[in-house]
Amino acid sequence: MSDEDLENSKNKVQQKKNYLEKVLHKILIESCFVFNHKFSNKICIFIILSAIVWIVLFILFDQAALPGGAYFSLWILIIFSHILGFICELVKMPSLLGMLITGILFKNVPKLSIIGNSIYSATSSLLRNVAFCVILCRAGLSLDLDKLKTMKFKILKFSIIPCLFESIIFAFIAVLVLKLSFKWALLMGFVISGVSPAVVVPGFVIASSCIDNIIAITGHSLMIGIVFNKGEVWWTLVQCPLQILAGVLFGILVAFFLNIIRLDHKISKVSLRFTVLFLVAMIAALGFKKINFATAGPLAVLTLVIVSKIVWQRVDEYQDLDKENILLNVKNLDDLFSKIWSIIFLPLLFSLIGNEIDFGKLSPKTLGLQLAVLAIAIVFRLIASFFSVYFEKNMCFREKIFLCITWIPKATVQAAVGSIALDLAKLYQLPTQIPTDILNIAVLSIVATAPVGTILISLSASKLLHNEQSSARSSA
């Protein structure tokens, strides 16, 4: 064969190859609606990943991954939570509202209730506790320490005063209207005092909301220790500060220990920090609960995360990283927690908390009274919020009003801590009526304030803010 024939043969092969590539490109890319549109591409990925997860569950757990099994029910809850959450986002409502409704539907709608009823109570409680750990880690990481140093008085005013005022006012009104003892009423007050502002203007409100939620969680943990303490009064008085000290010391000592062993490895530094922080946070939260030190757990996790963040920043500085890379490490760590939160634990937490609501056991009269008490407490919170920033000279009157409105929505804290009292009551075989009421009012506060707050913020932002540029920010 001559060189010319050989060259022609090669050209023909190359032409056939190019033709096949064009055909495959037409079939797989240009002609396929799924890959040609961003929205449909997301749907395709969602369906494929959902199917893969179910296949893995079936291989691992066999019958439990089939209809009627616990793992199948959890899989269905997560799938439909994402779907209803997406629908809520389309109508400009928080996605968590759709996730909450998912759990309620699968618990109370006939034929669908087989899904909700097949999830074991212990499994639901464990998953909600792990989700609570993620919330605590995100709260600690999102706390802007530099902003807290420079604007500490303004931030503390705008967080501590409204939070404590709402909790205490709620407790006093609940004692009168709901006929609760003061300790149960104050526990309920701390449950509903956390906030989830959907729009943040100016930036210091981000730090304020973080401090507010930390106070609400800490207050709730303290009241849990008081309410469920089985000993004498003097032991209760001793145990509360003892649990606080144990939690704080655990967080500080473990954070410094993690600095001593220096988390350097072949894998990414941020990934290793995320893994260690997440696992140790679960050890703290679940371990302290195991030894009946429920108050110490959340404090230990918050202290651990905040101190670890400070220590790791100092370590990065010592290793001659510039400030940009140090902040990038913190951001990447926070992003990892945000991803597992939004993909897994956000739909799990809100659907499982909705799955605890049983319409057959609800009293319309009690719900009406709870809604009235909640509304009064929120009004007092708005008043306290306004006067906490009233004397700020760098804000105009309209901005102060808008800041108060951003303090209306409630969601994440209520979903995280709303069922803790009920879980403990079941664990200790105590009456569940009041803990169930706490769960009901936690869900009620989400359903009532999340959509209303979002609508009010959206409508008032353009009218009340002219000089400030609002930025939408998801708080869940």
Rosetta blueprint (number, residue, H / E / L):
1 M L
2 S L
3 D H
4 E H
5 D H
6 L H
7 E H
8 N H
9 S H
10 K H
11 N H
12 K H
13 V H
14 Q H
15 Q H
16 K H
17 K H
18 N H
19 Y H
20 L H
21 E H
22 K H
23 V H
24 L H
25 H H
26 K H
27 I H
28 L H
29 I H
30 E H
31 S L
32 C L
33 F H
34 V H
35 F H
36 N H
37 H L
38 K H
39 F H
40 S H
41 N H
42 K H
43 I H
44 C H
45 I H
46 F H
47 I H
48 I H
49 L H
50 S H
51 A H
52 I H
53 V H
54 W H
55 I H
56 V H
57 L H
58 F H
59 I H
60 L H
61 F H
62 D H
63 Q H
64 A H
65 A H
66 L L
67 P L
68 G L
69 G L
70 A H
71 Y H
72 F H
73 S H
74 L H
75 W H
76 I H
77 L H
78 I H
79 I H
80 F H
81 S H
82 H H
83 I H
84 L H
85 G H
86 F H
87 I H
88 C H
89 E H
90 L H
91 V L
92 K L
93 M L
94 P L
95 S H
96 L H
97 L H
98 G H
99 M H
100 L H
101 I H
102 T H
103 G H
104 I H
105 L H
106 F H
107 K H
108 N H
109 V L
110 P L
111 K L
112 L L
113 S H
114 I H
115 I H
116 G H
117 N H
118 S L
119 I L
120 Y L
121 S H
122 A H
123 T H
124 S H
125 S H
126 L H
127 L H
128 R H
129 N H
130 V H
131 A H
132 F H
133 C H
134 V H
135 I H
136 L H
137 C H
138 R H
139 A H
140 G H
141 L H
142 S H
143 L L
144 D L
145 L H
146 D H
147 K H
148 L H
149 K H
150 T H
151 M L
152 K H
153 F H
154 K H
155 I H
156 L H
157 K H
158 F H
159 S H
160 I H
161 I H
162 P H
163 C H
164 L H
165 F H
166 E H
167 S H
168 I H
169 I H
170 F H
171 A H
172 F H
173 I H
174 A H
175 V H
176 L H
177 V H
178 L L
179 K L
180 L L
181 S L
182 F H
183 K H
184 W H
185 A H
186 L H
187 L H
188 M H
189 G H
190 F H
191 V H
192 I H
193 S L
194 G L
195 V L
196 S L
197 P L
198 A L
199 V E
200 V E
201 V L
202 P L
203 G L
204 F H
205 V H
206 I H
207 A H
208 S H
209 S H
210 C H
211 I H
212 D H
213 N H
214 I H
215 I H
216 A H
217 I H
218 T H
219 G H
220 H H
221 S H
222 L H
223 M H
224 I H
225 G H
226 I H
227 V H
228 F L
229 N L
230 K L
231 G L
232 E L
233 V H
234 W H
235 W H
236 T H
237 L H
238 V H
239 Q H
240 C H
241 P H
242 L H
243 Q H
244 I H
245 L H
246 A H
247 G H
248 V H
249 L H
250 F H
251 G H
252 I H
253 L H
254 V H
255 A H
256 F H
257 F H
258 L H
259 N H
260 I H
261 I L
262 R L
263 L L
264 D L
265 H L
266 K L
267 I L
268 S L
269 K H
270 V H
271 S H
272 L H
273 R H
274 F H
275 T H
276 V H
277 L H
278 F H
279 L H
280 V H
281 A H
282 M H
283 I H
284 A H
285 A H
286 L H
287 G H
288 F H
289 K H
290 K H
291 I L
292 N L
293 F L
294 A L
295 T L
296 A H
297 G H
298 P H
299 L H
300 A H
301 V H
302 L H
303 T H
304 L H
305 V H
306 I H
307 V H
308 S H
309 K H
310 I H
311 V H
312 W H
313 Q H
314 R H
315 V H
316 D H
317 E H
318 Y H
319 Q L
320 D L
321 L L
322 D L
323 K H
324 E H
325 N H
326 I H
327 L H
328 L H
329 N H
330 V H
331 K H
332 N H
333 L H
334 D H
335 D H
336 L H
337 F H
338 S H
339 K H
340 I H
341 W H
342 S H
343 I H
344 I H
345 F H
346 L H
347 P H
348 L H
349 L H
350 F H
351 S H
352 L H
353 I H
354 G H
355 N H
356 E L
357 I L
358 D L
359 F H
360 G H
361 K H
362 L L
363 S L
364 P H
365 K H
366 T H
367 L H
368 G H
369 L H
370 Q H
371 L H
372 A H
373 V H
374 L H
375 A H
376 I H
377 A H
378 I H
379 V H
380 F H
381 R H
382 L H
383 I H
384 A H
385 S H
386 F H
387 F H
388 S H
389 V H
390 Y L
391 F L
392 E L
393 K L
394 N L
395 M L
396 C L
397 F H
398 R H
399 E H
400 K H
401 I H
402 F H
403 L H
404 C H
405 I H
406 T H
407 W L
408 I L
409 P L
410 K L
411 A L
412 T H
413 V H
414 Q H
415 A H
416 A H
417 V H
418 G L
419 S L
420 I H
421 A H
422 L H
423 D H
424 L H
425 A H
426 K H
427 L H
428 Y L
429 Q L
430 L L
431 P L
432 T L
433 Q H
434 I H
435 P H
436 T H
437 D H
438 I H
439 L H
440 N H
441 I H
442 A H
443 V H
444 L H
445 S H
446 I H
447 V H
448 A H
449 T H
450 A H
451 P H
452 V H
453 G H
454 T H
455 I H
456 L H
457 I H
458 S H
459 L H
460 S H
461 A H
462 S H
463 K H
464 L H
465 L L
466 H L
467 N L
468 E L
469 Q L
470 S L
471 S E
472 A E
473 R L
474 S L
475 S L
476 A L
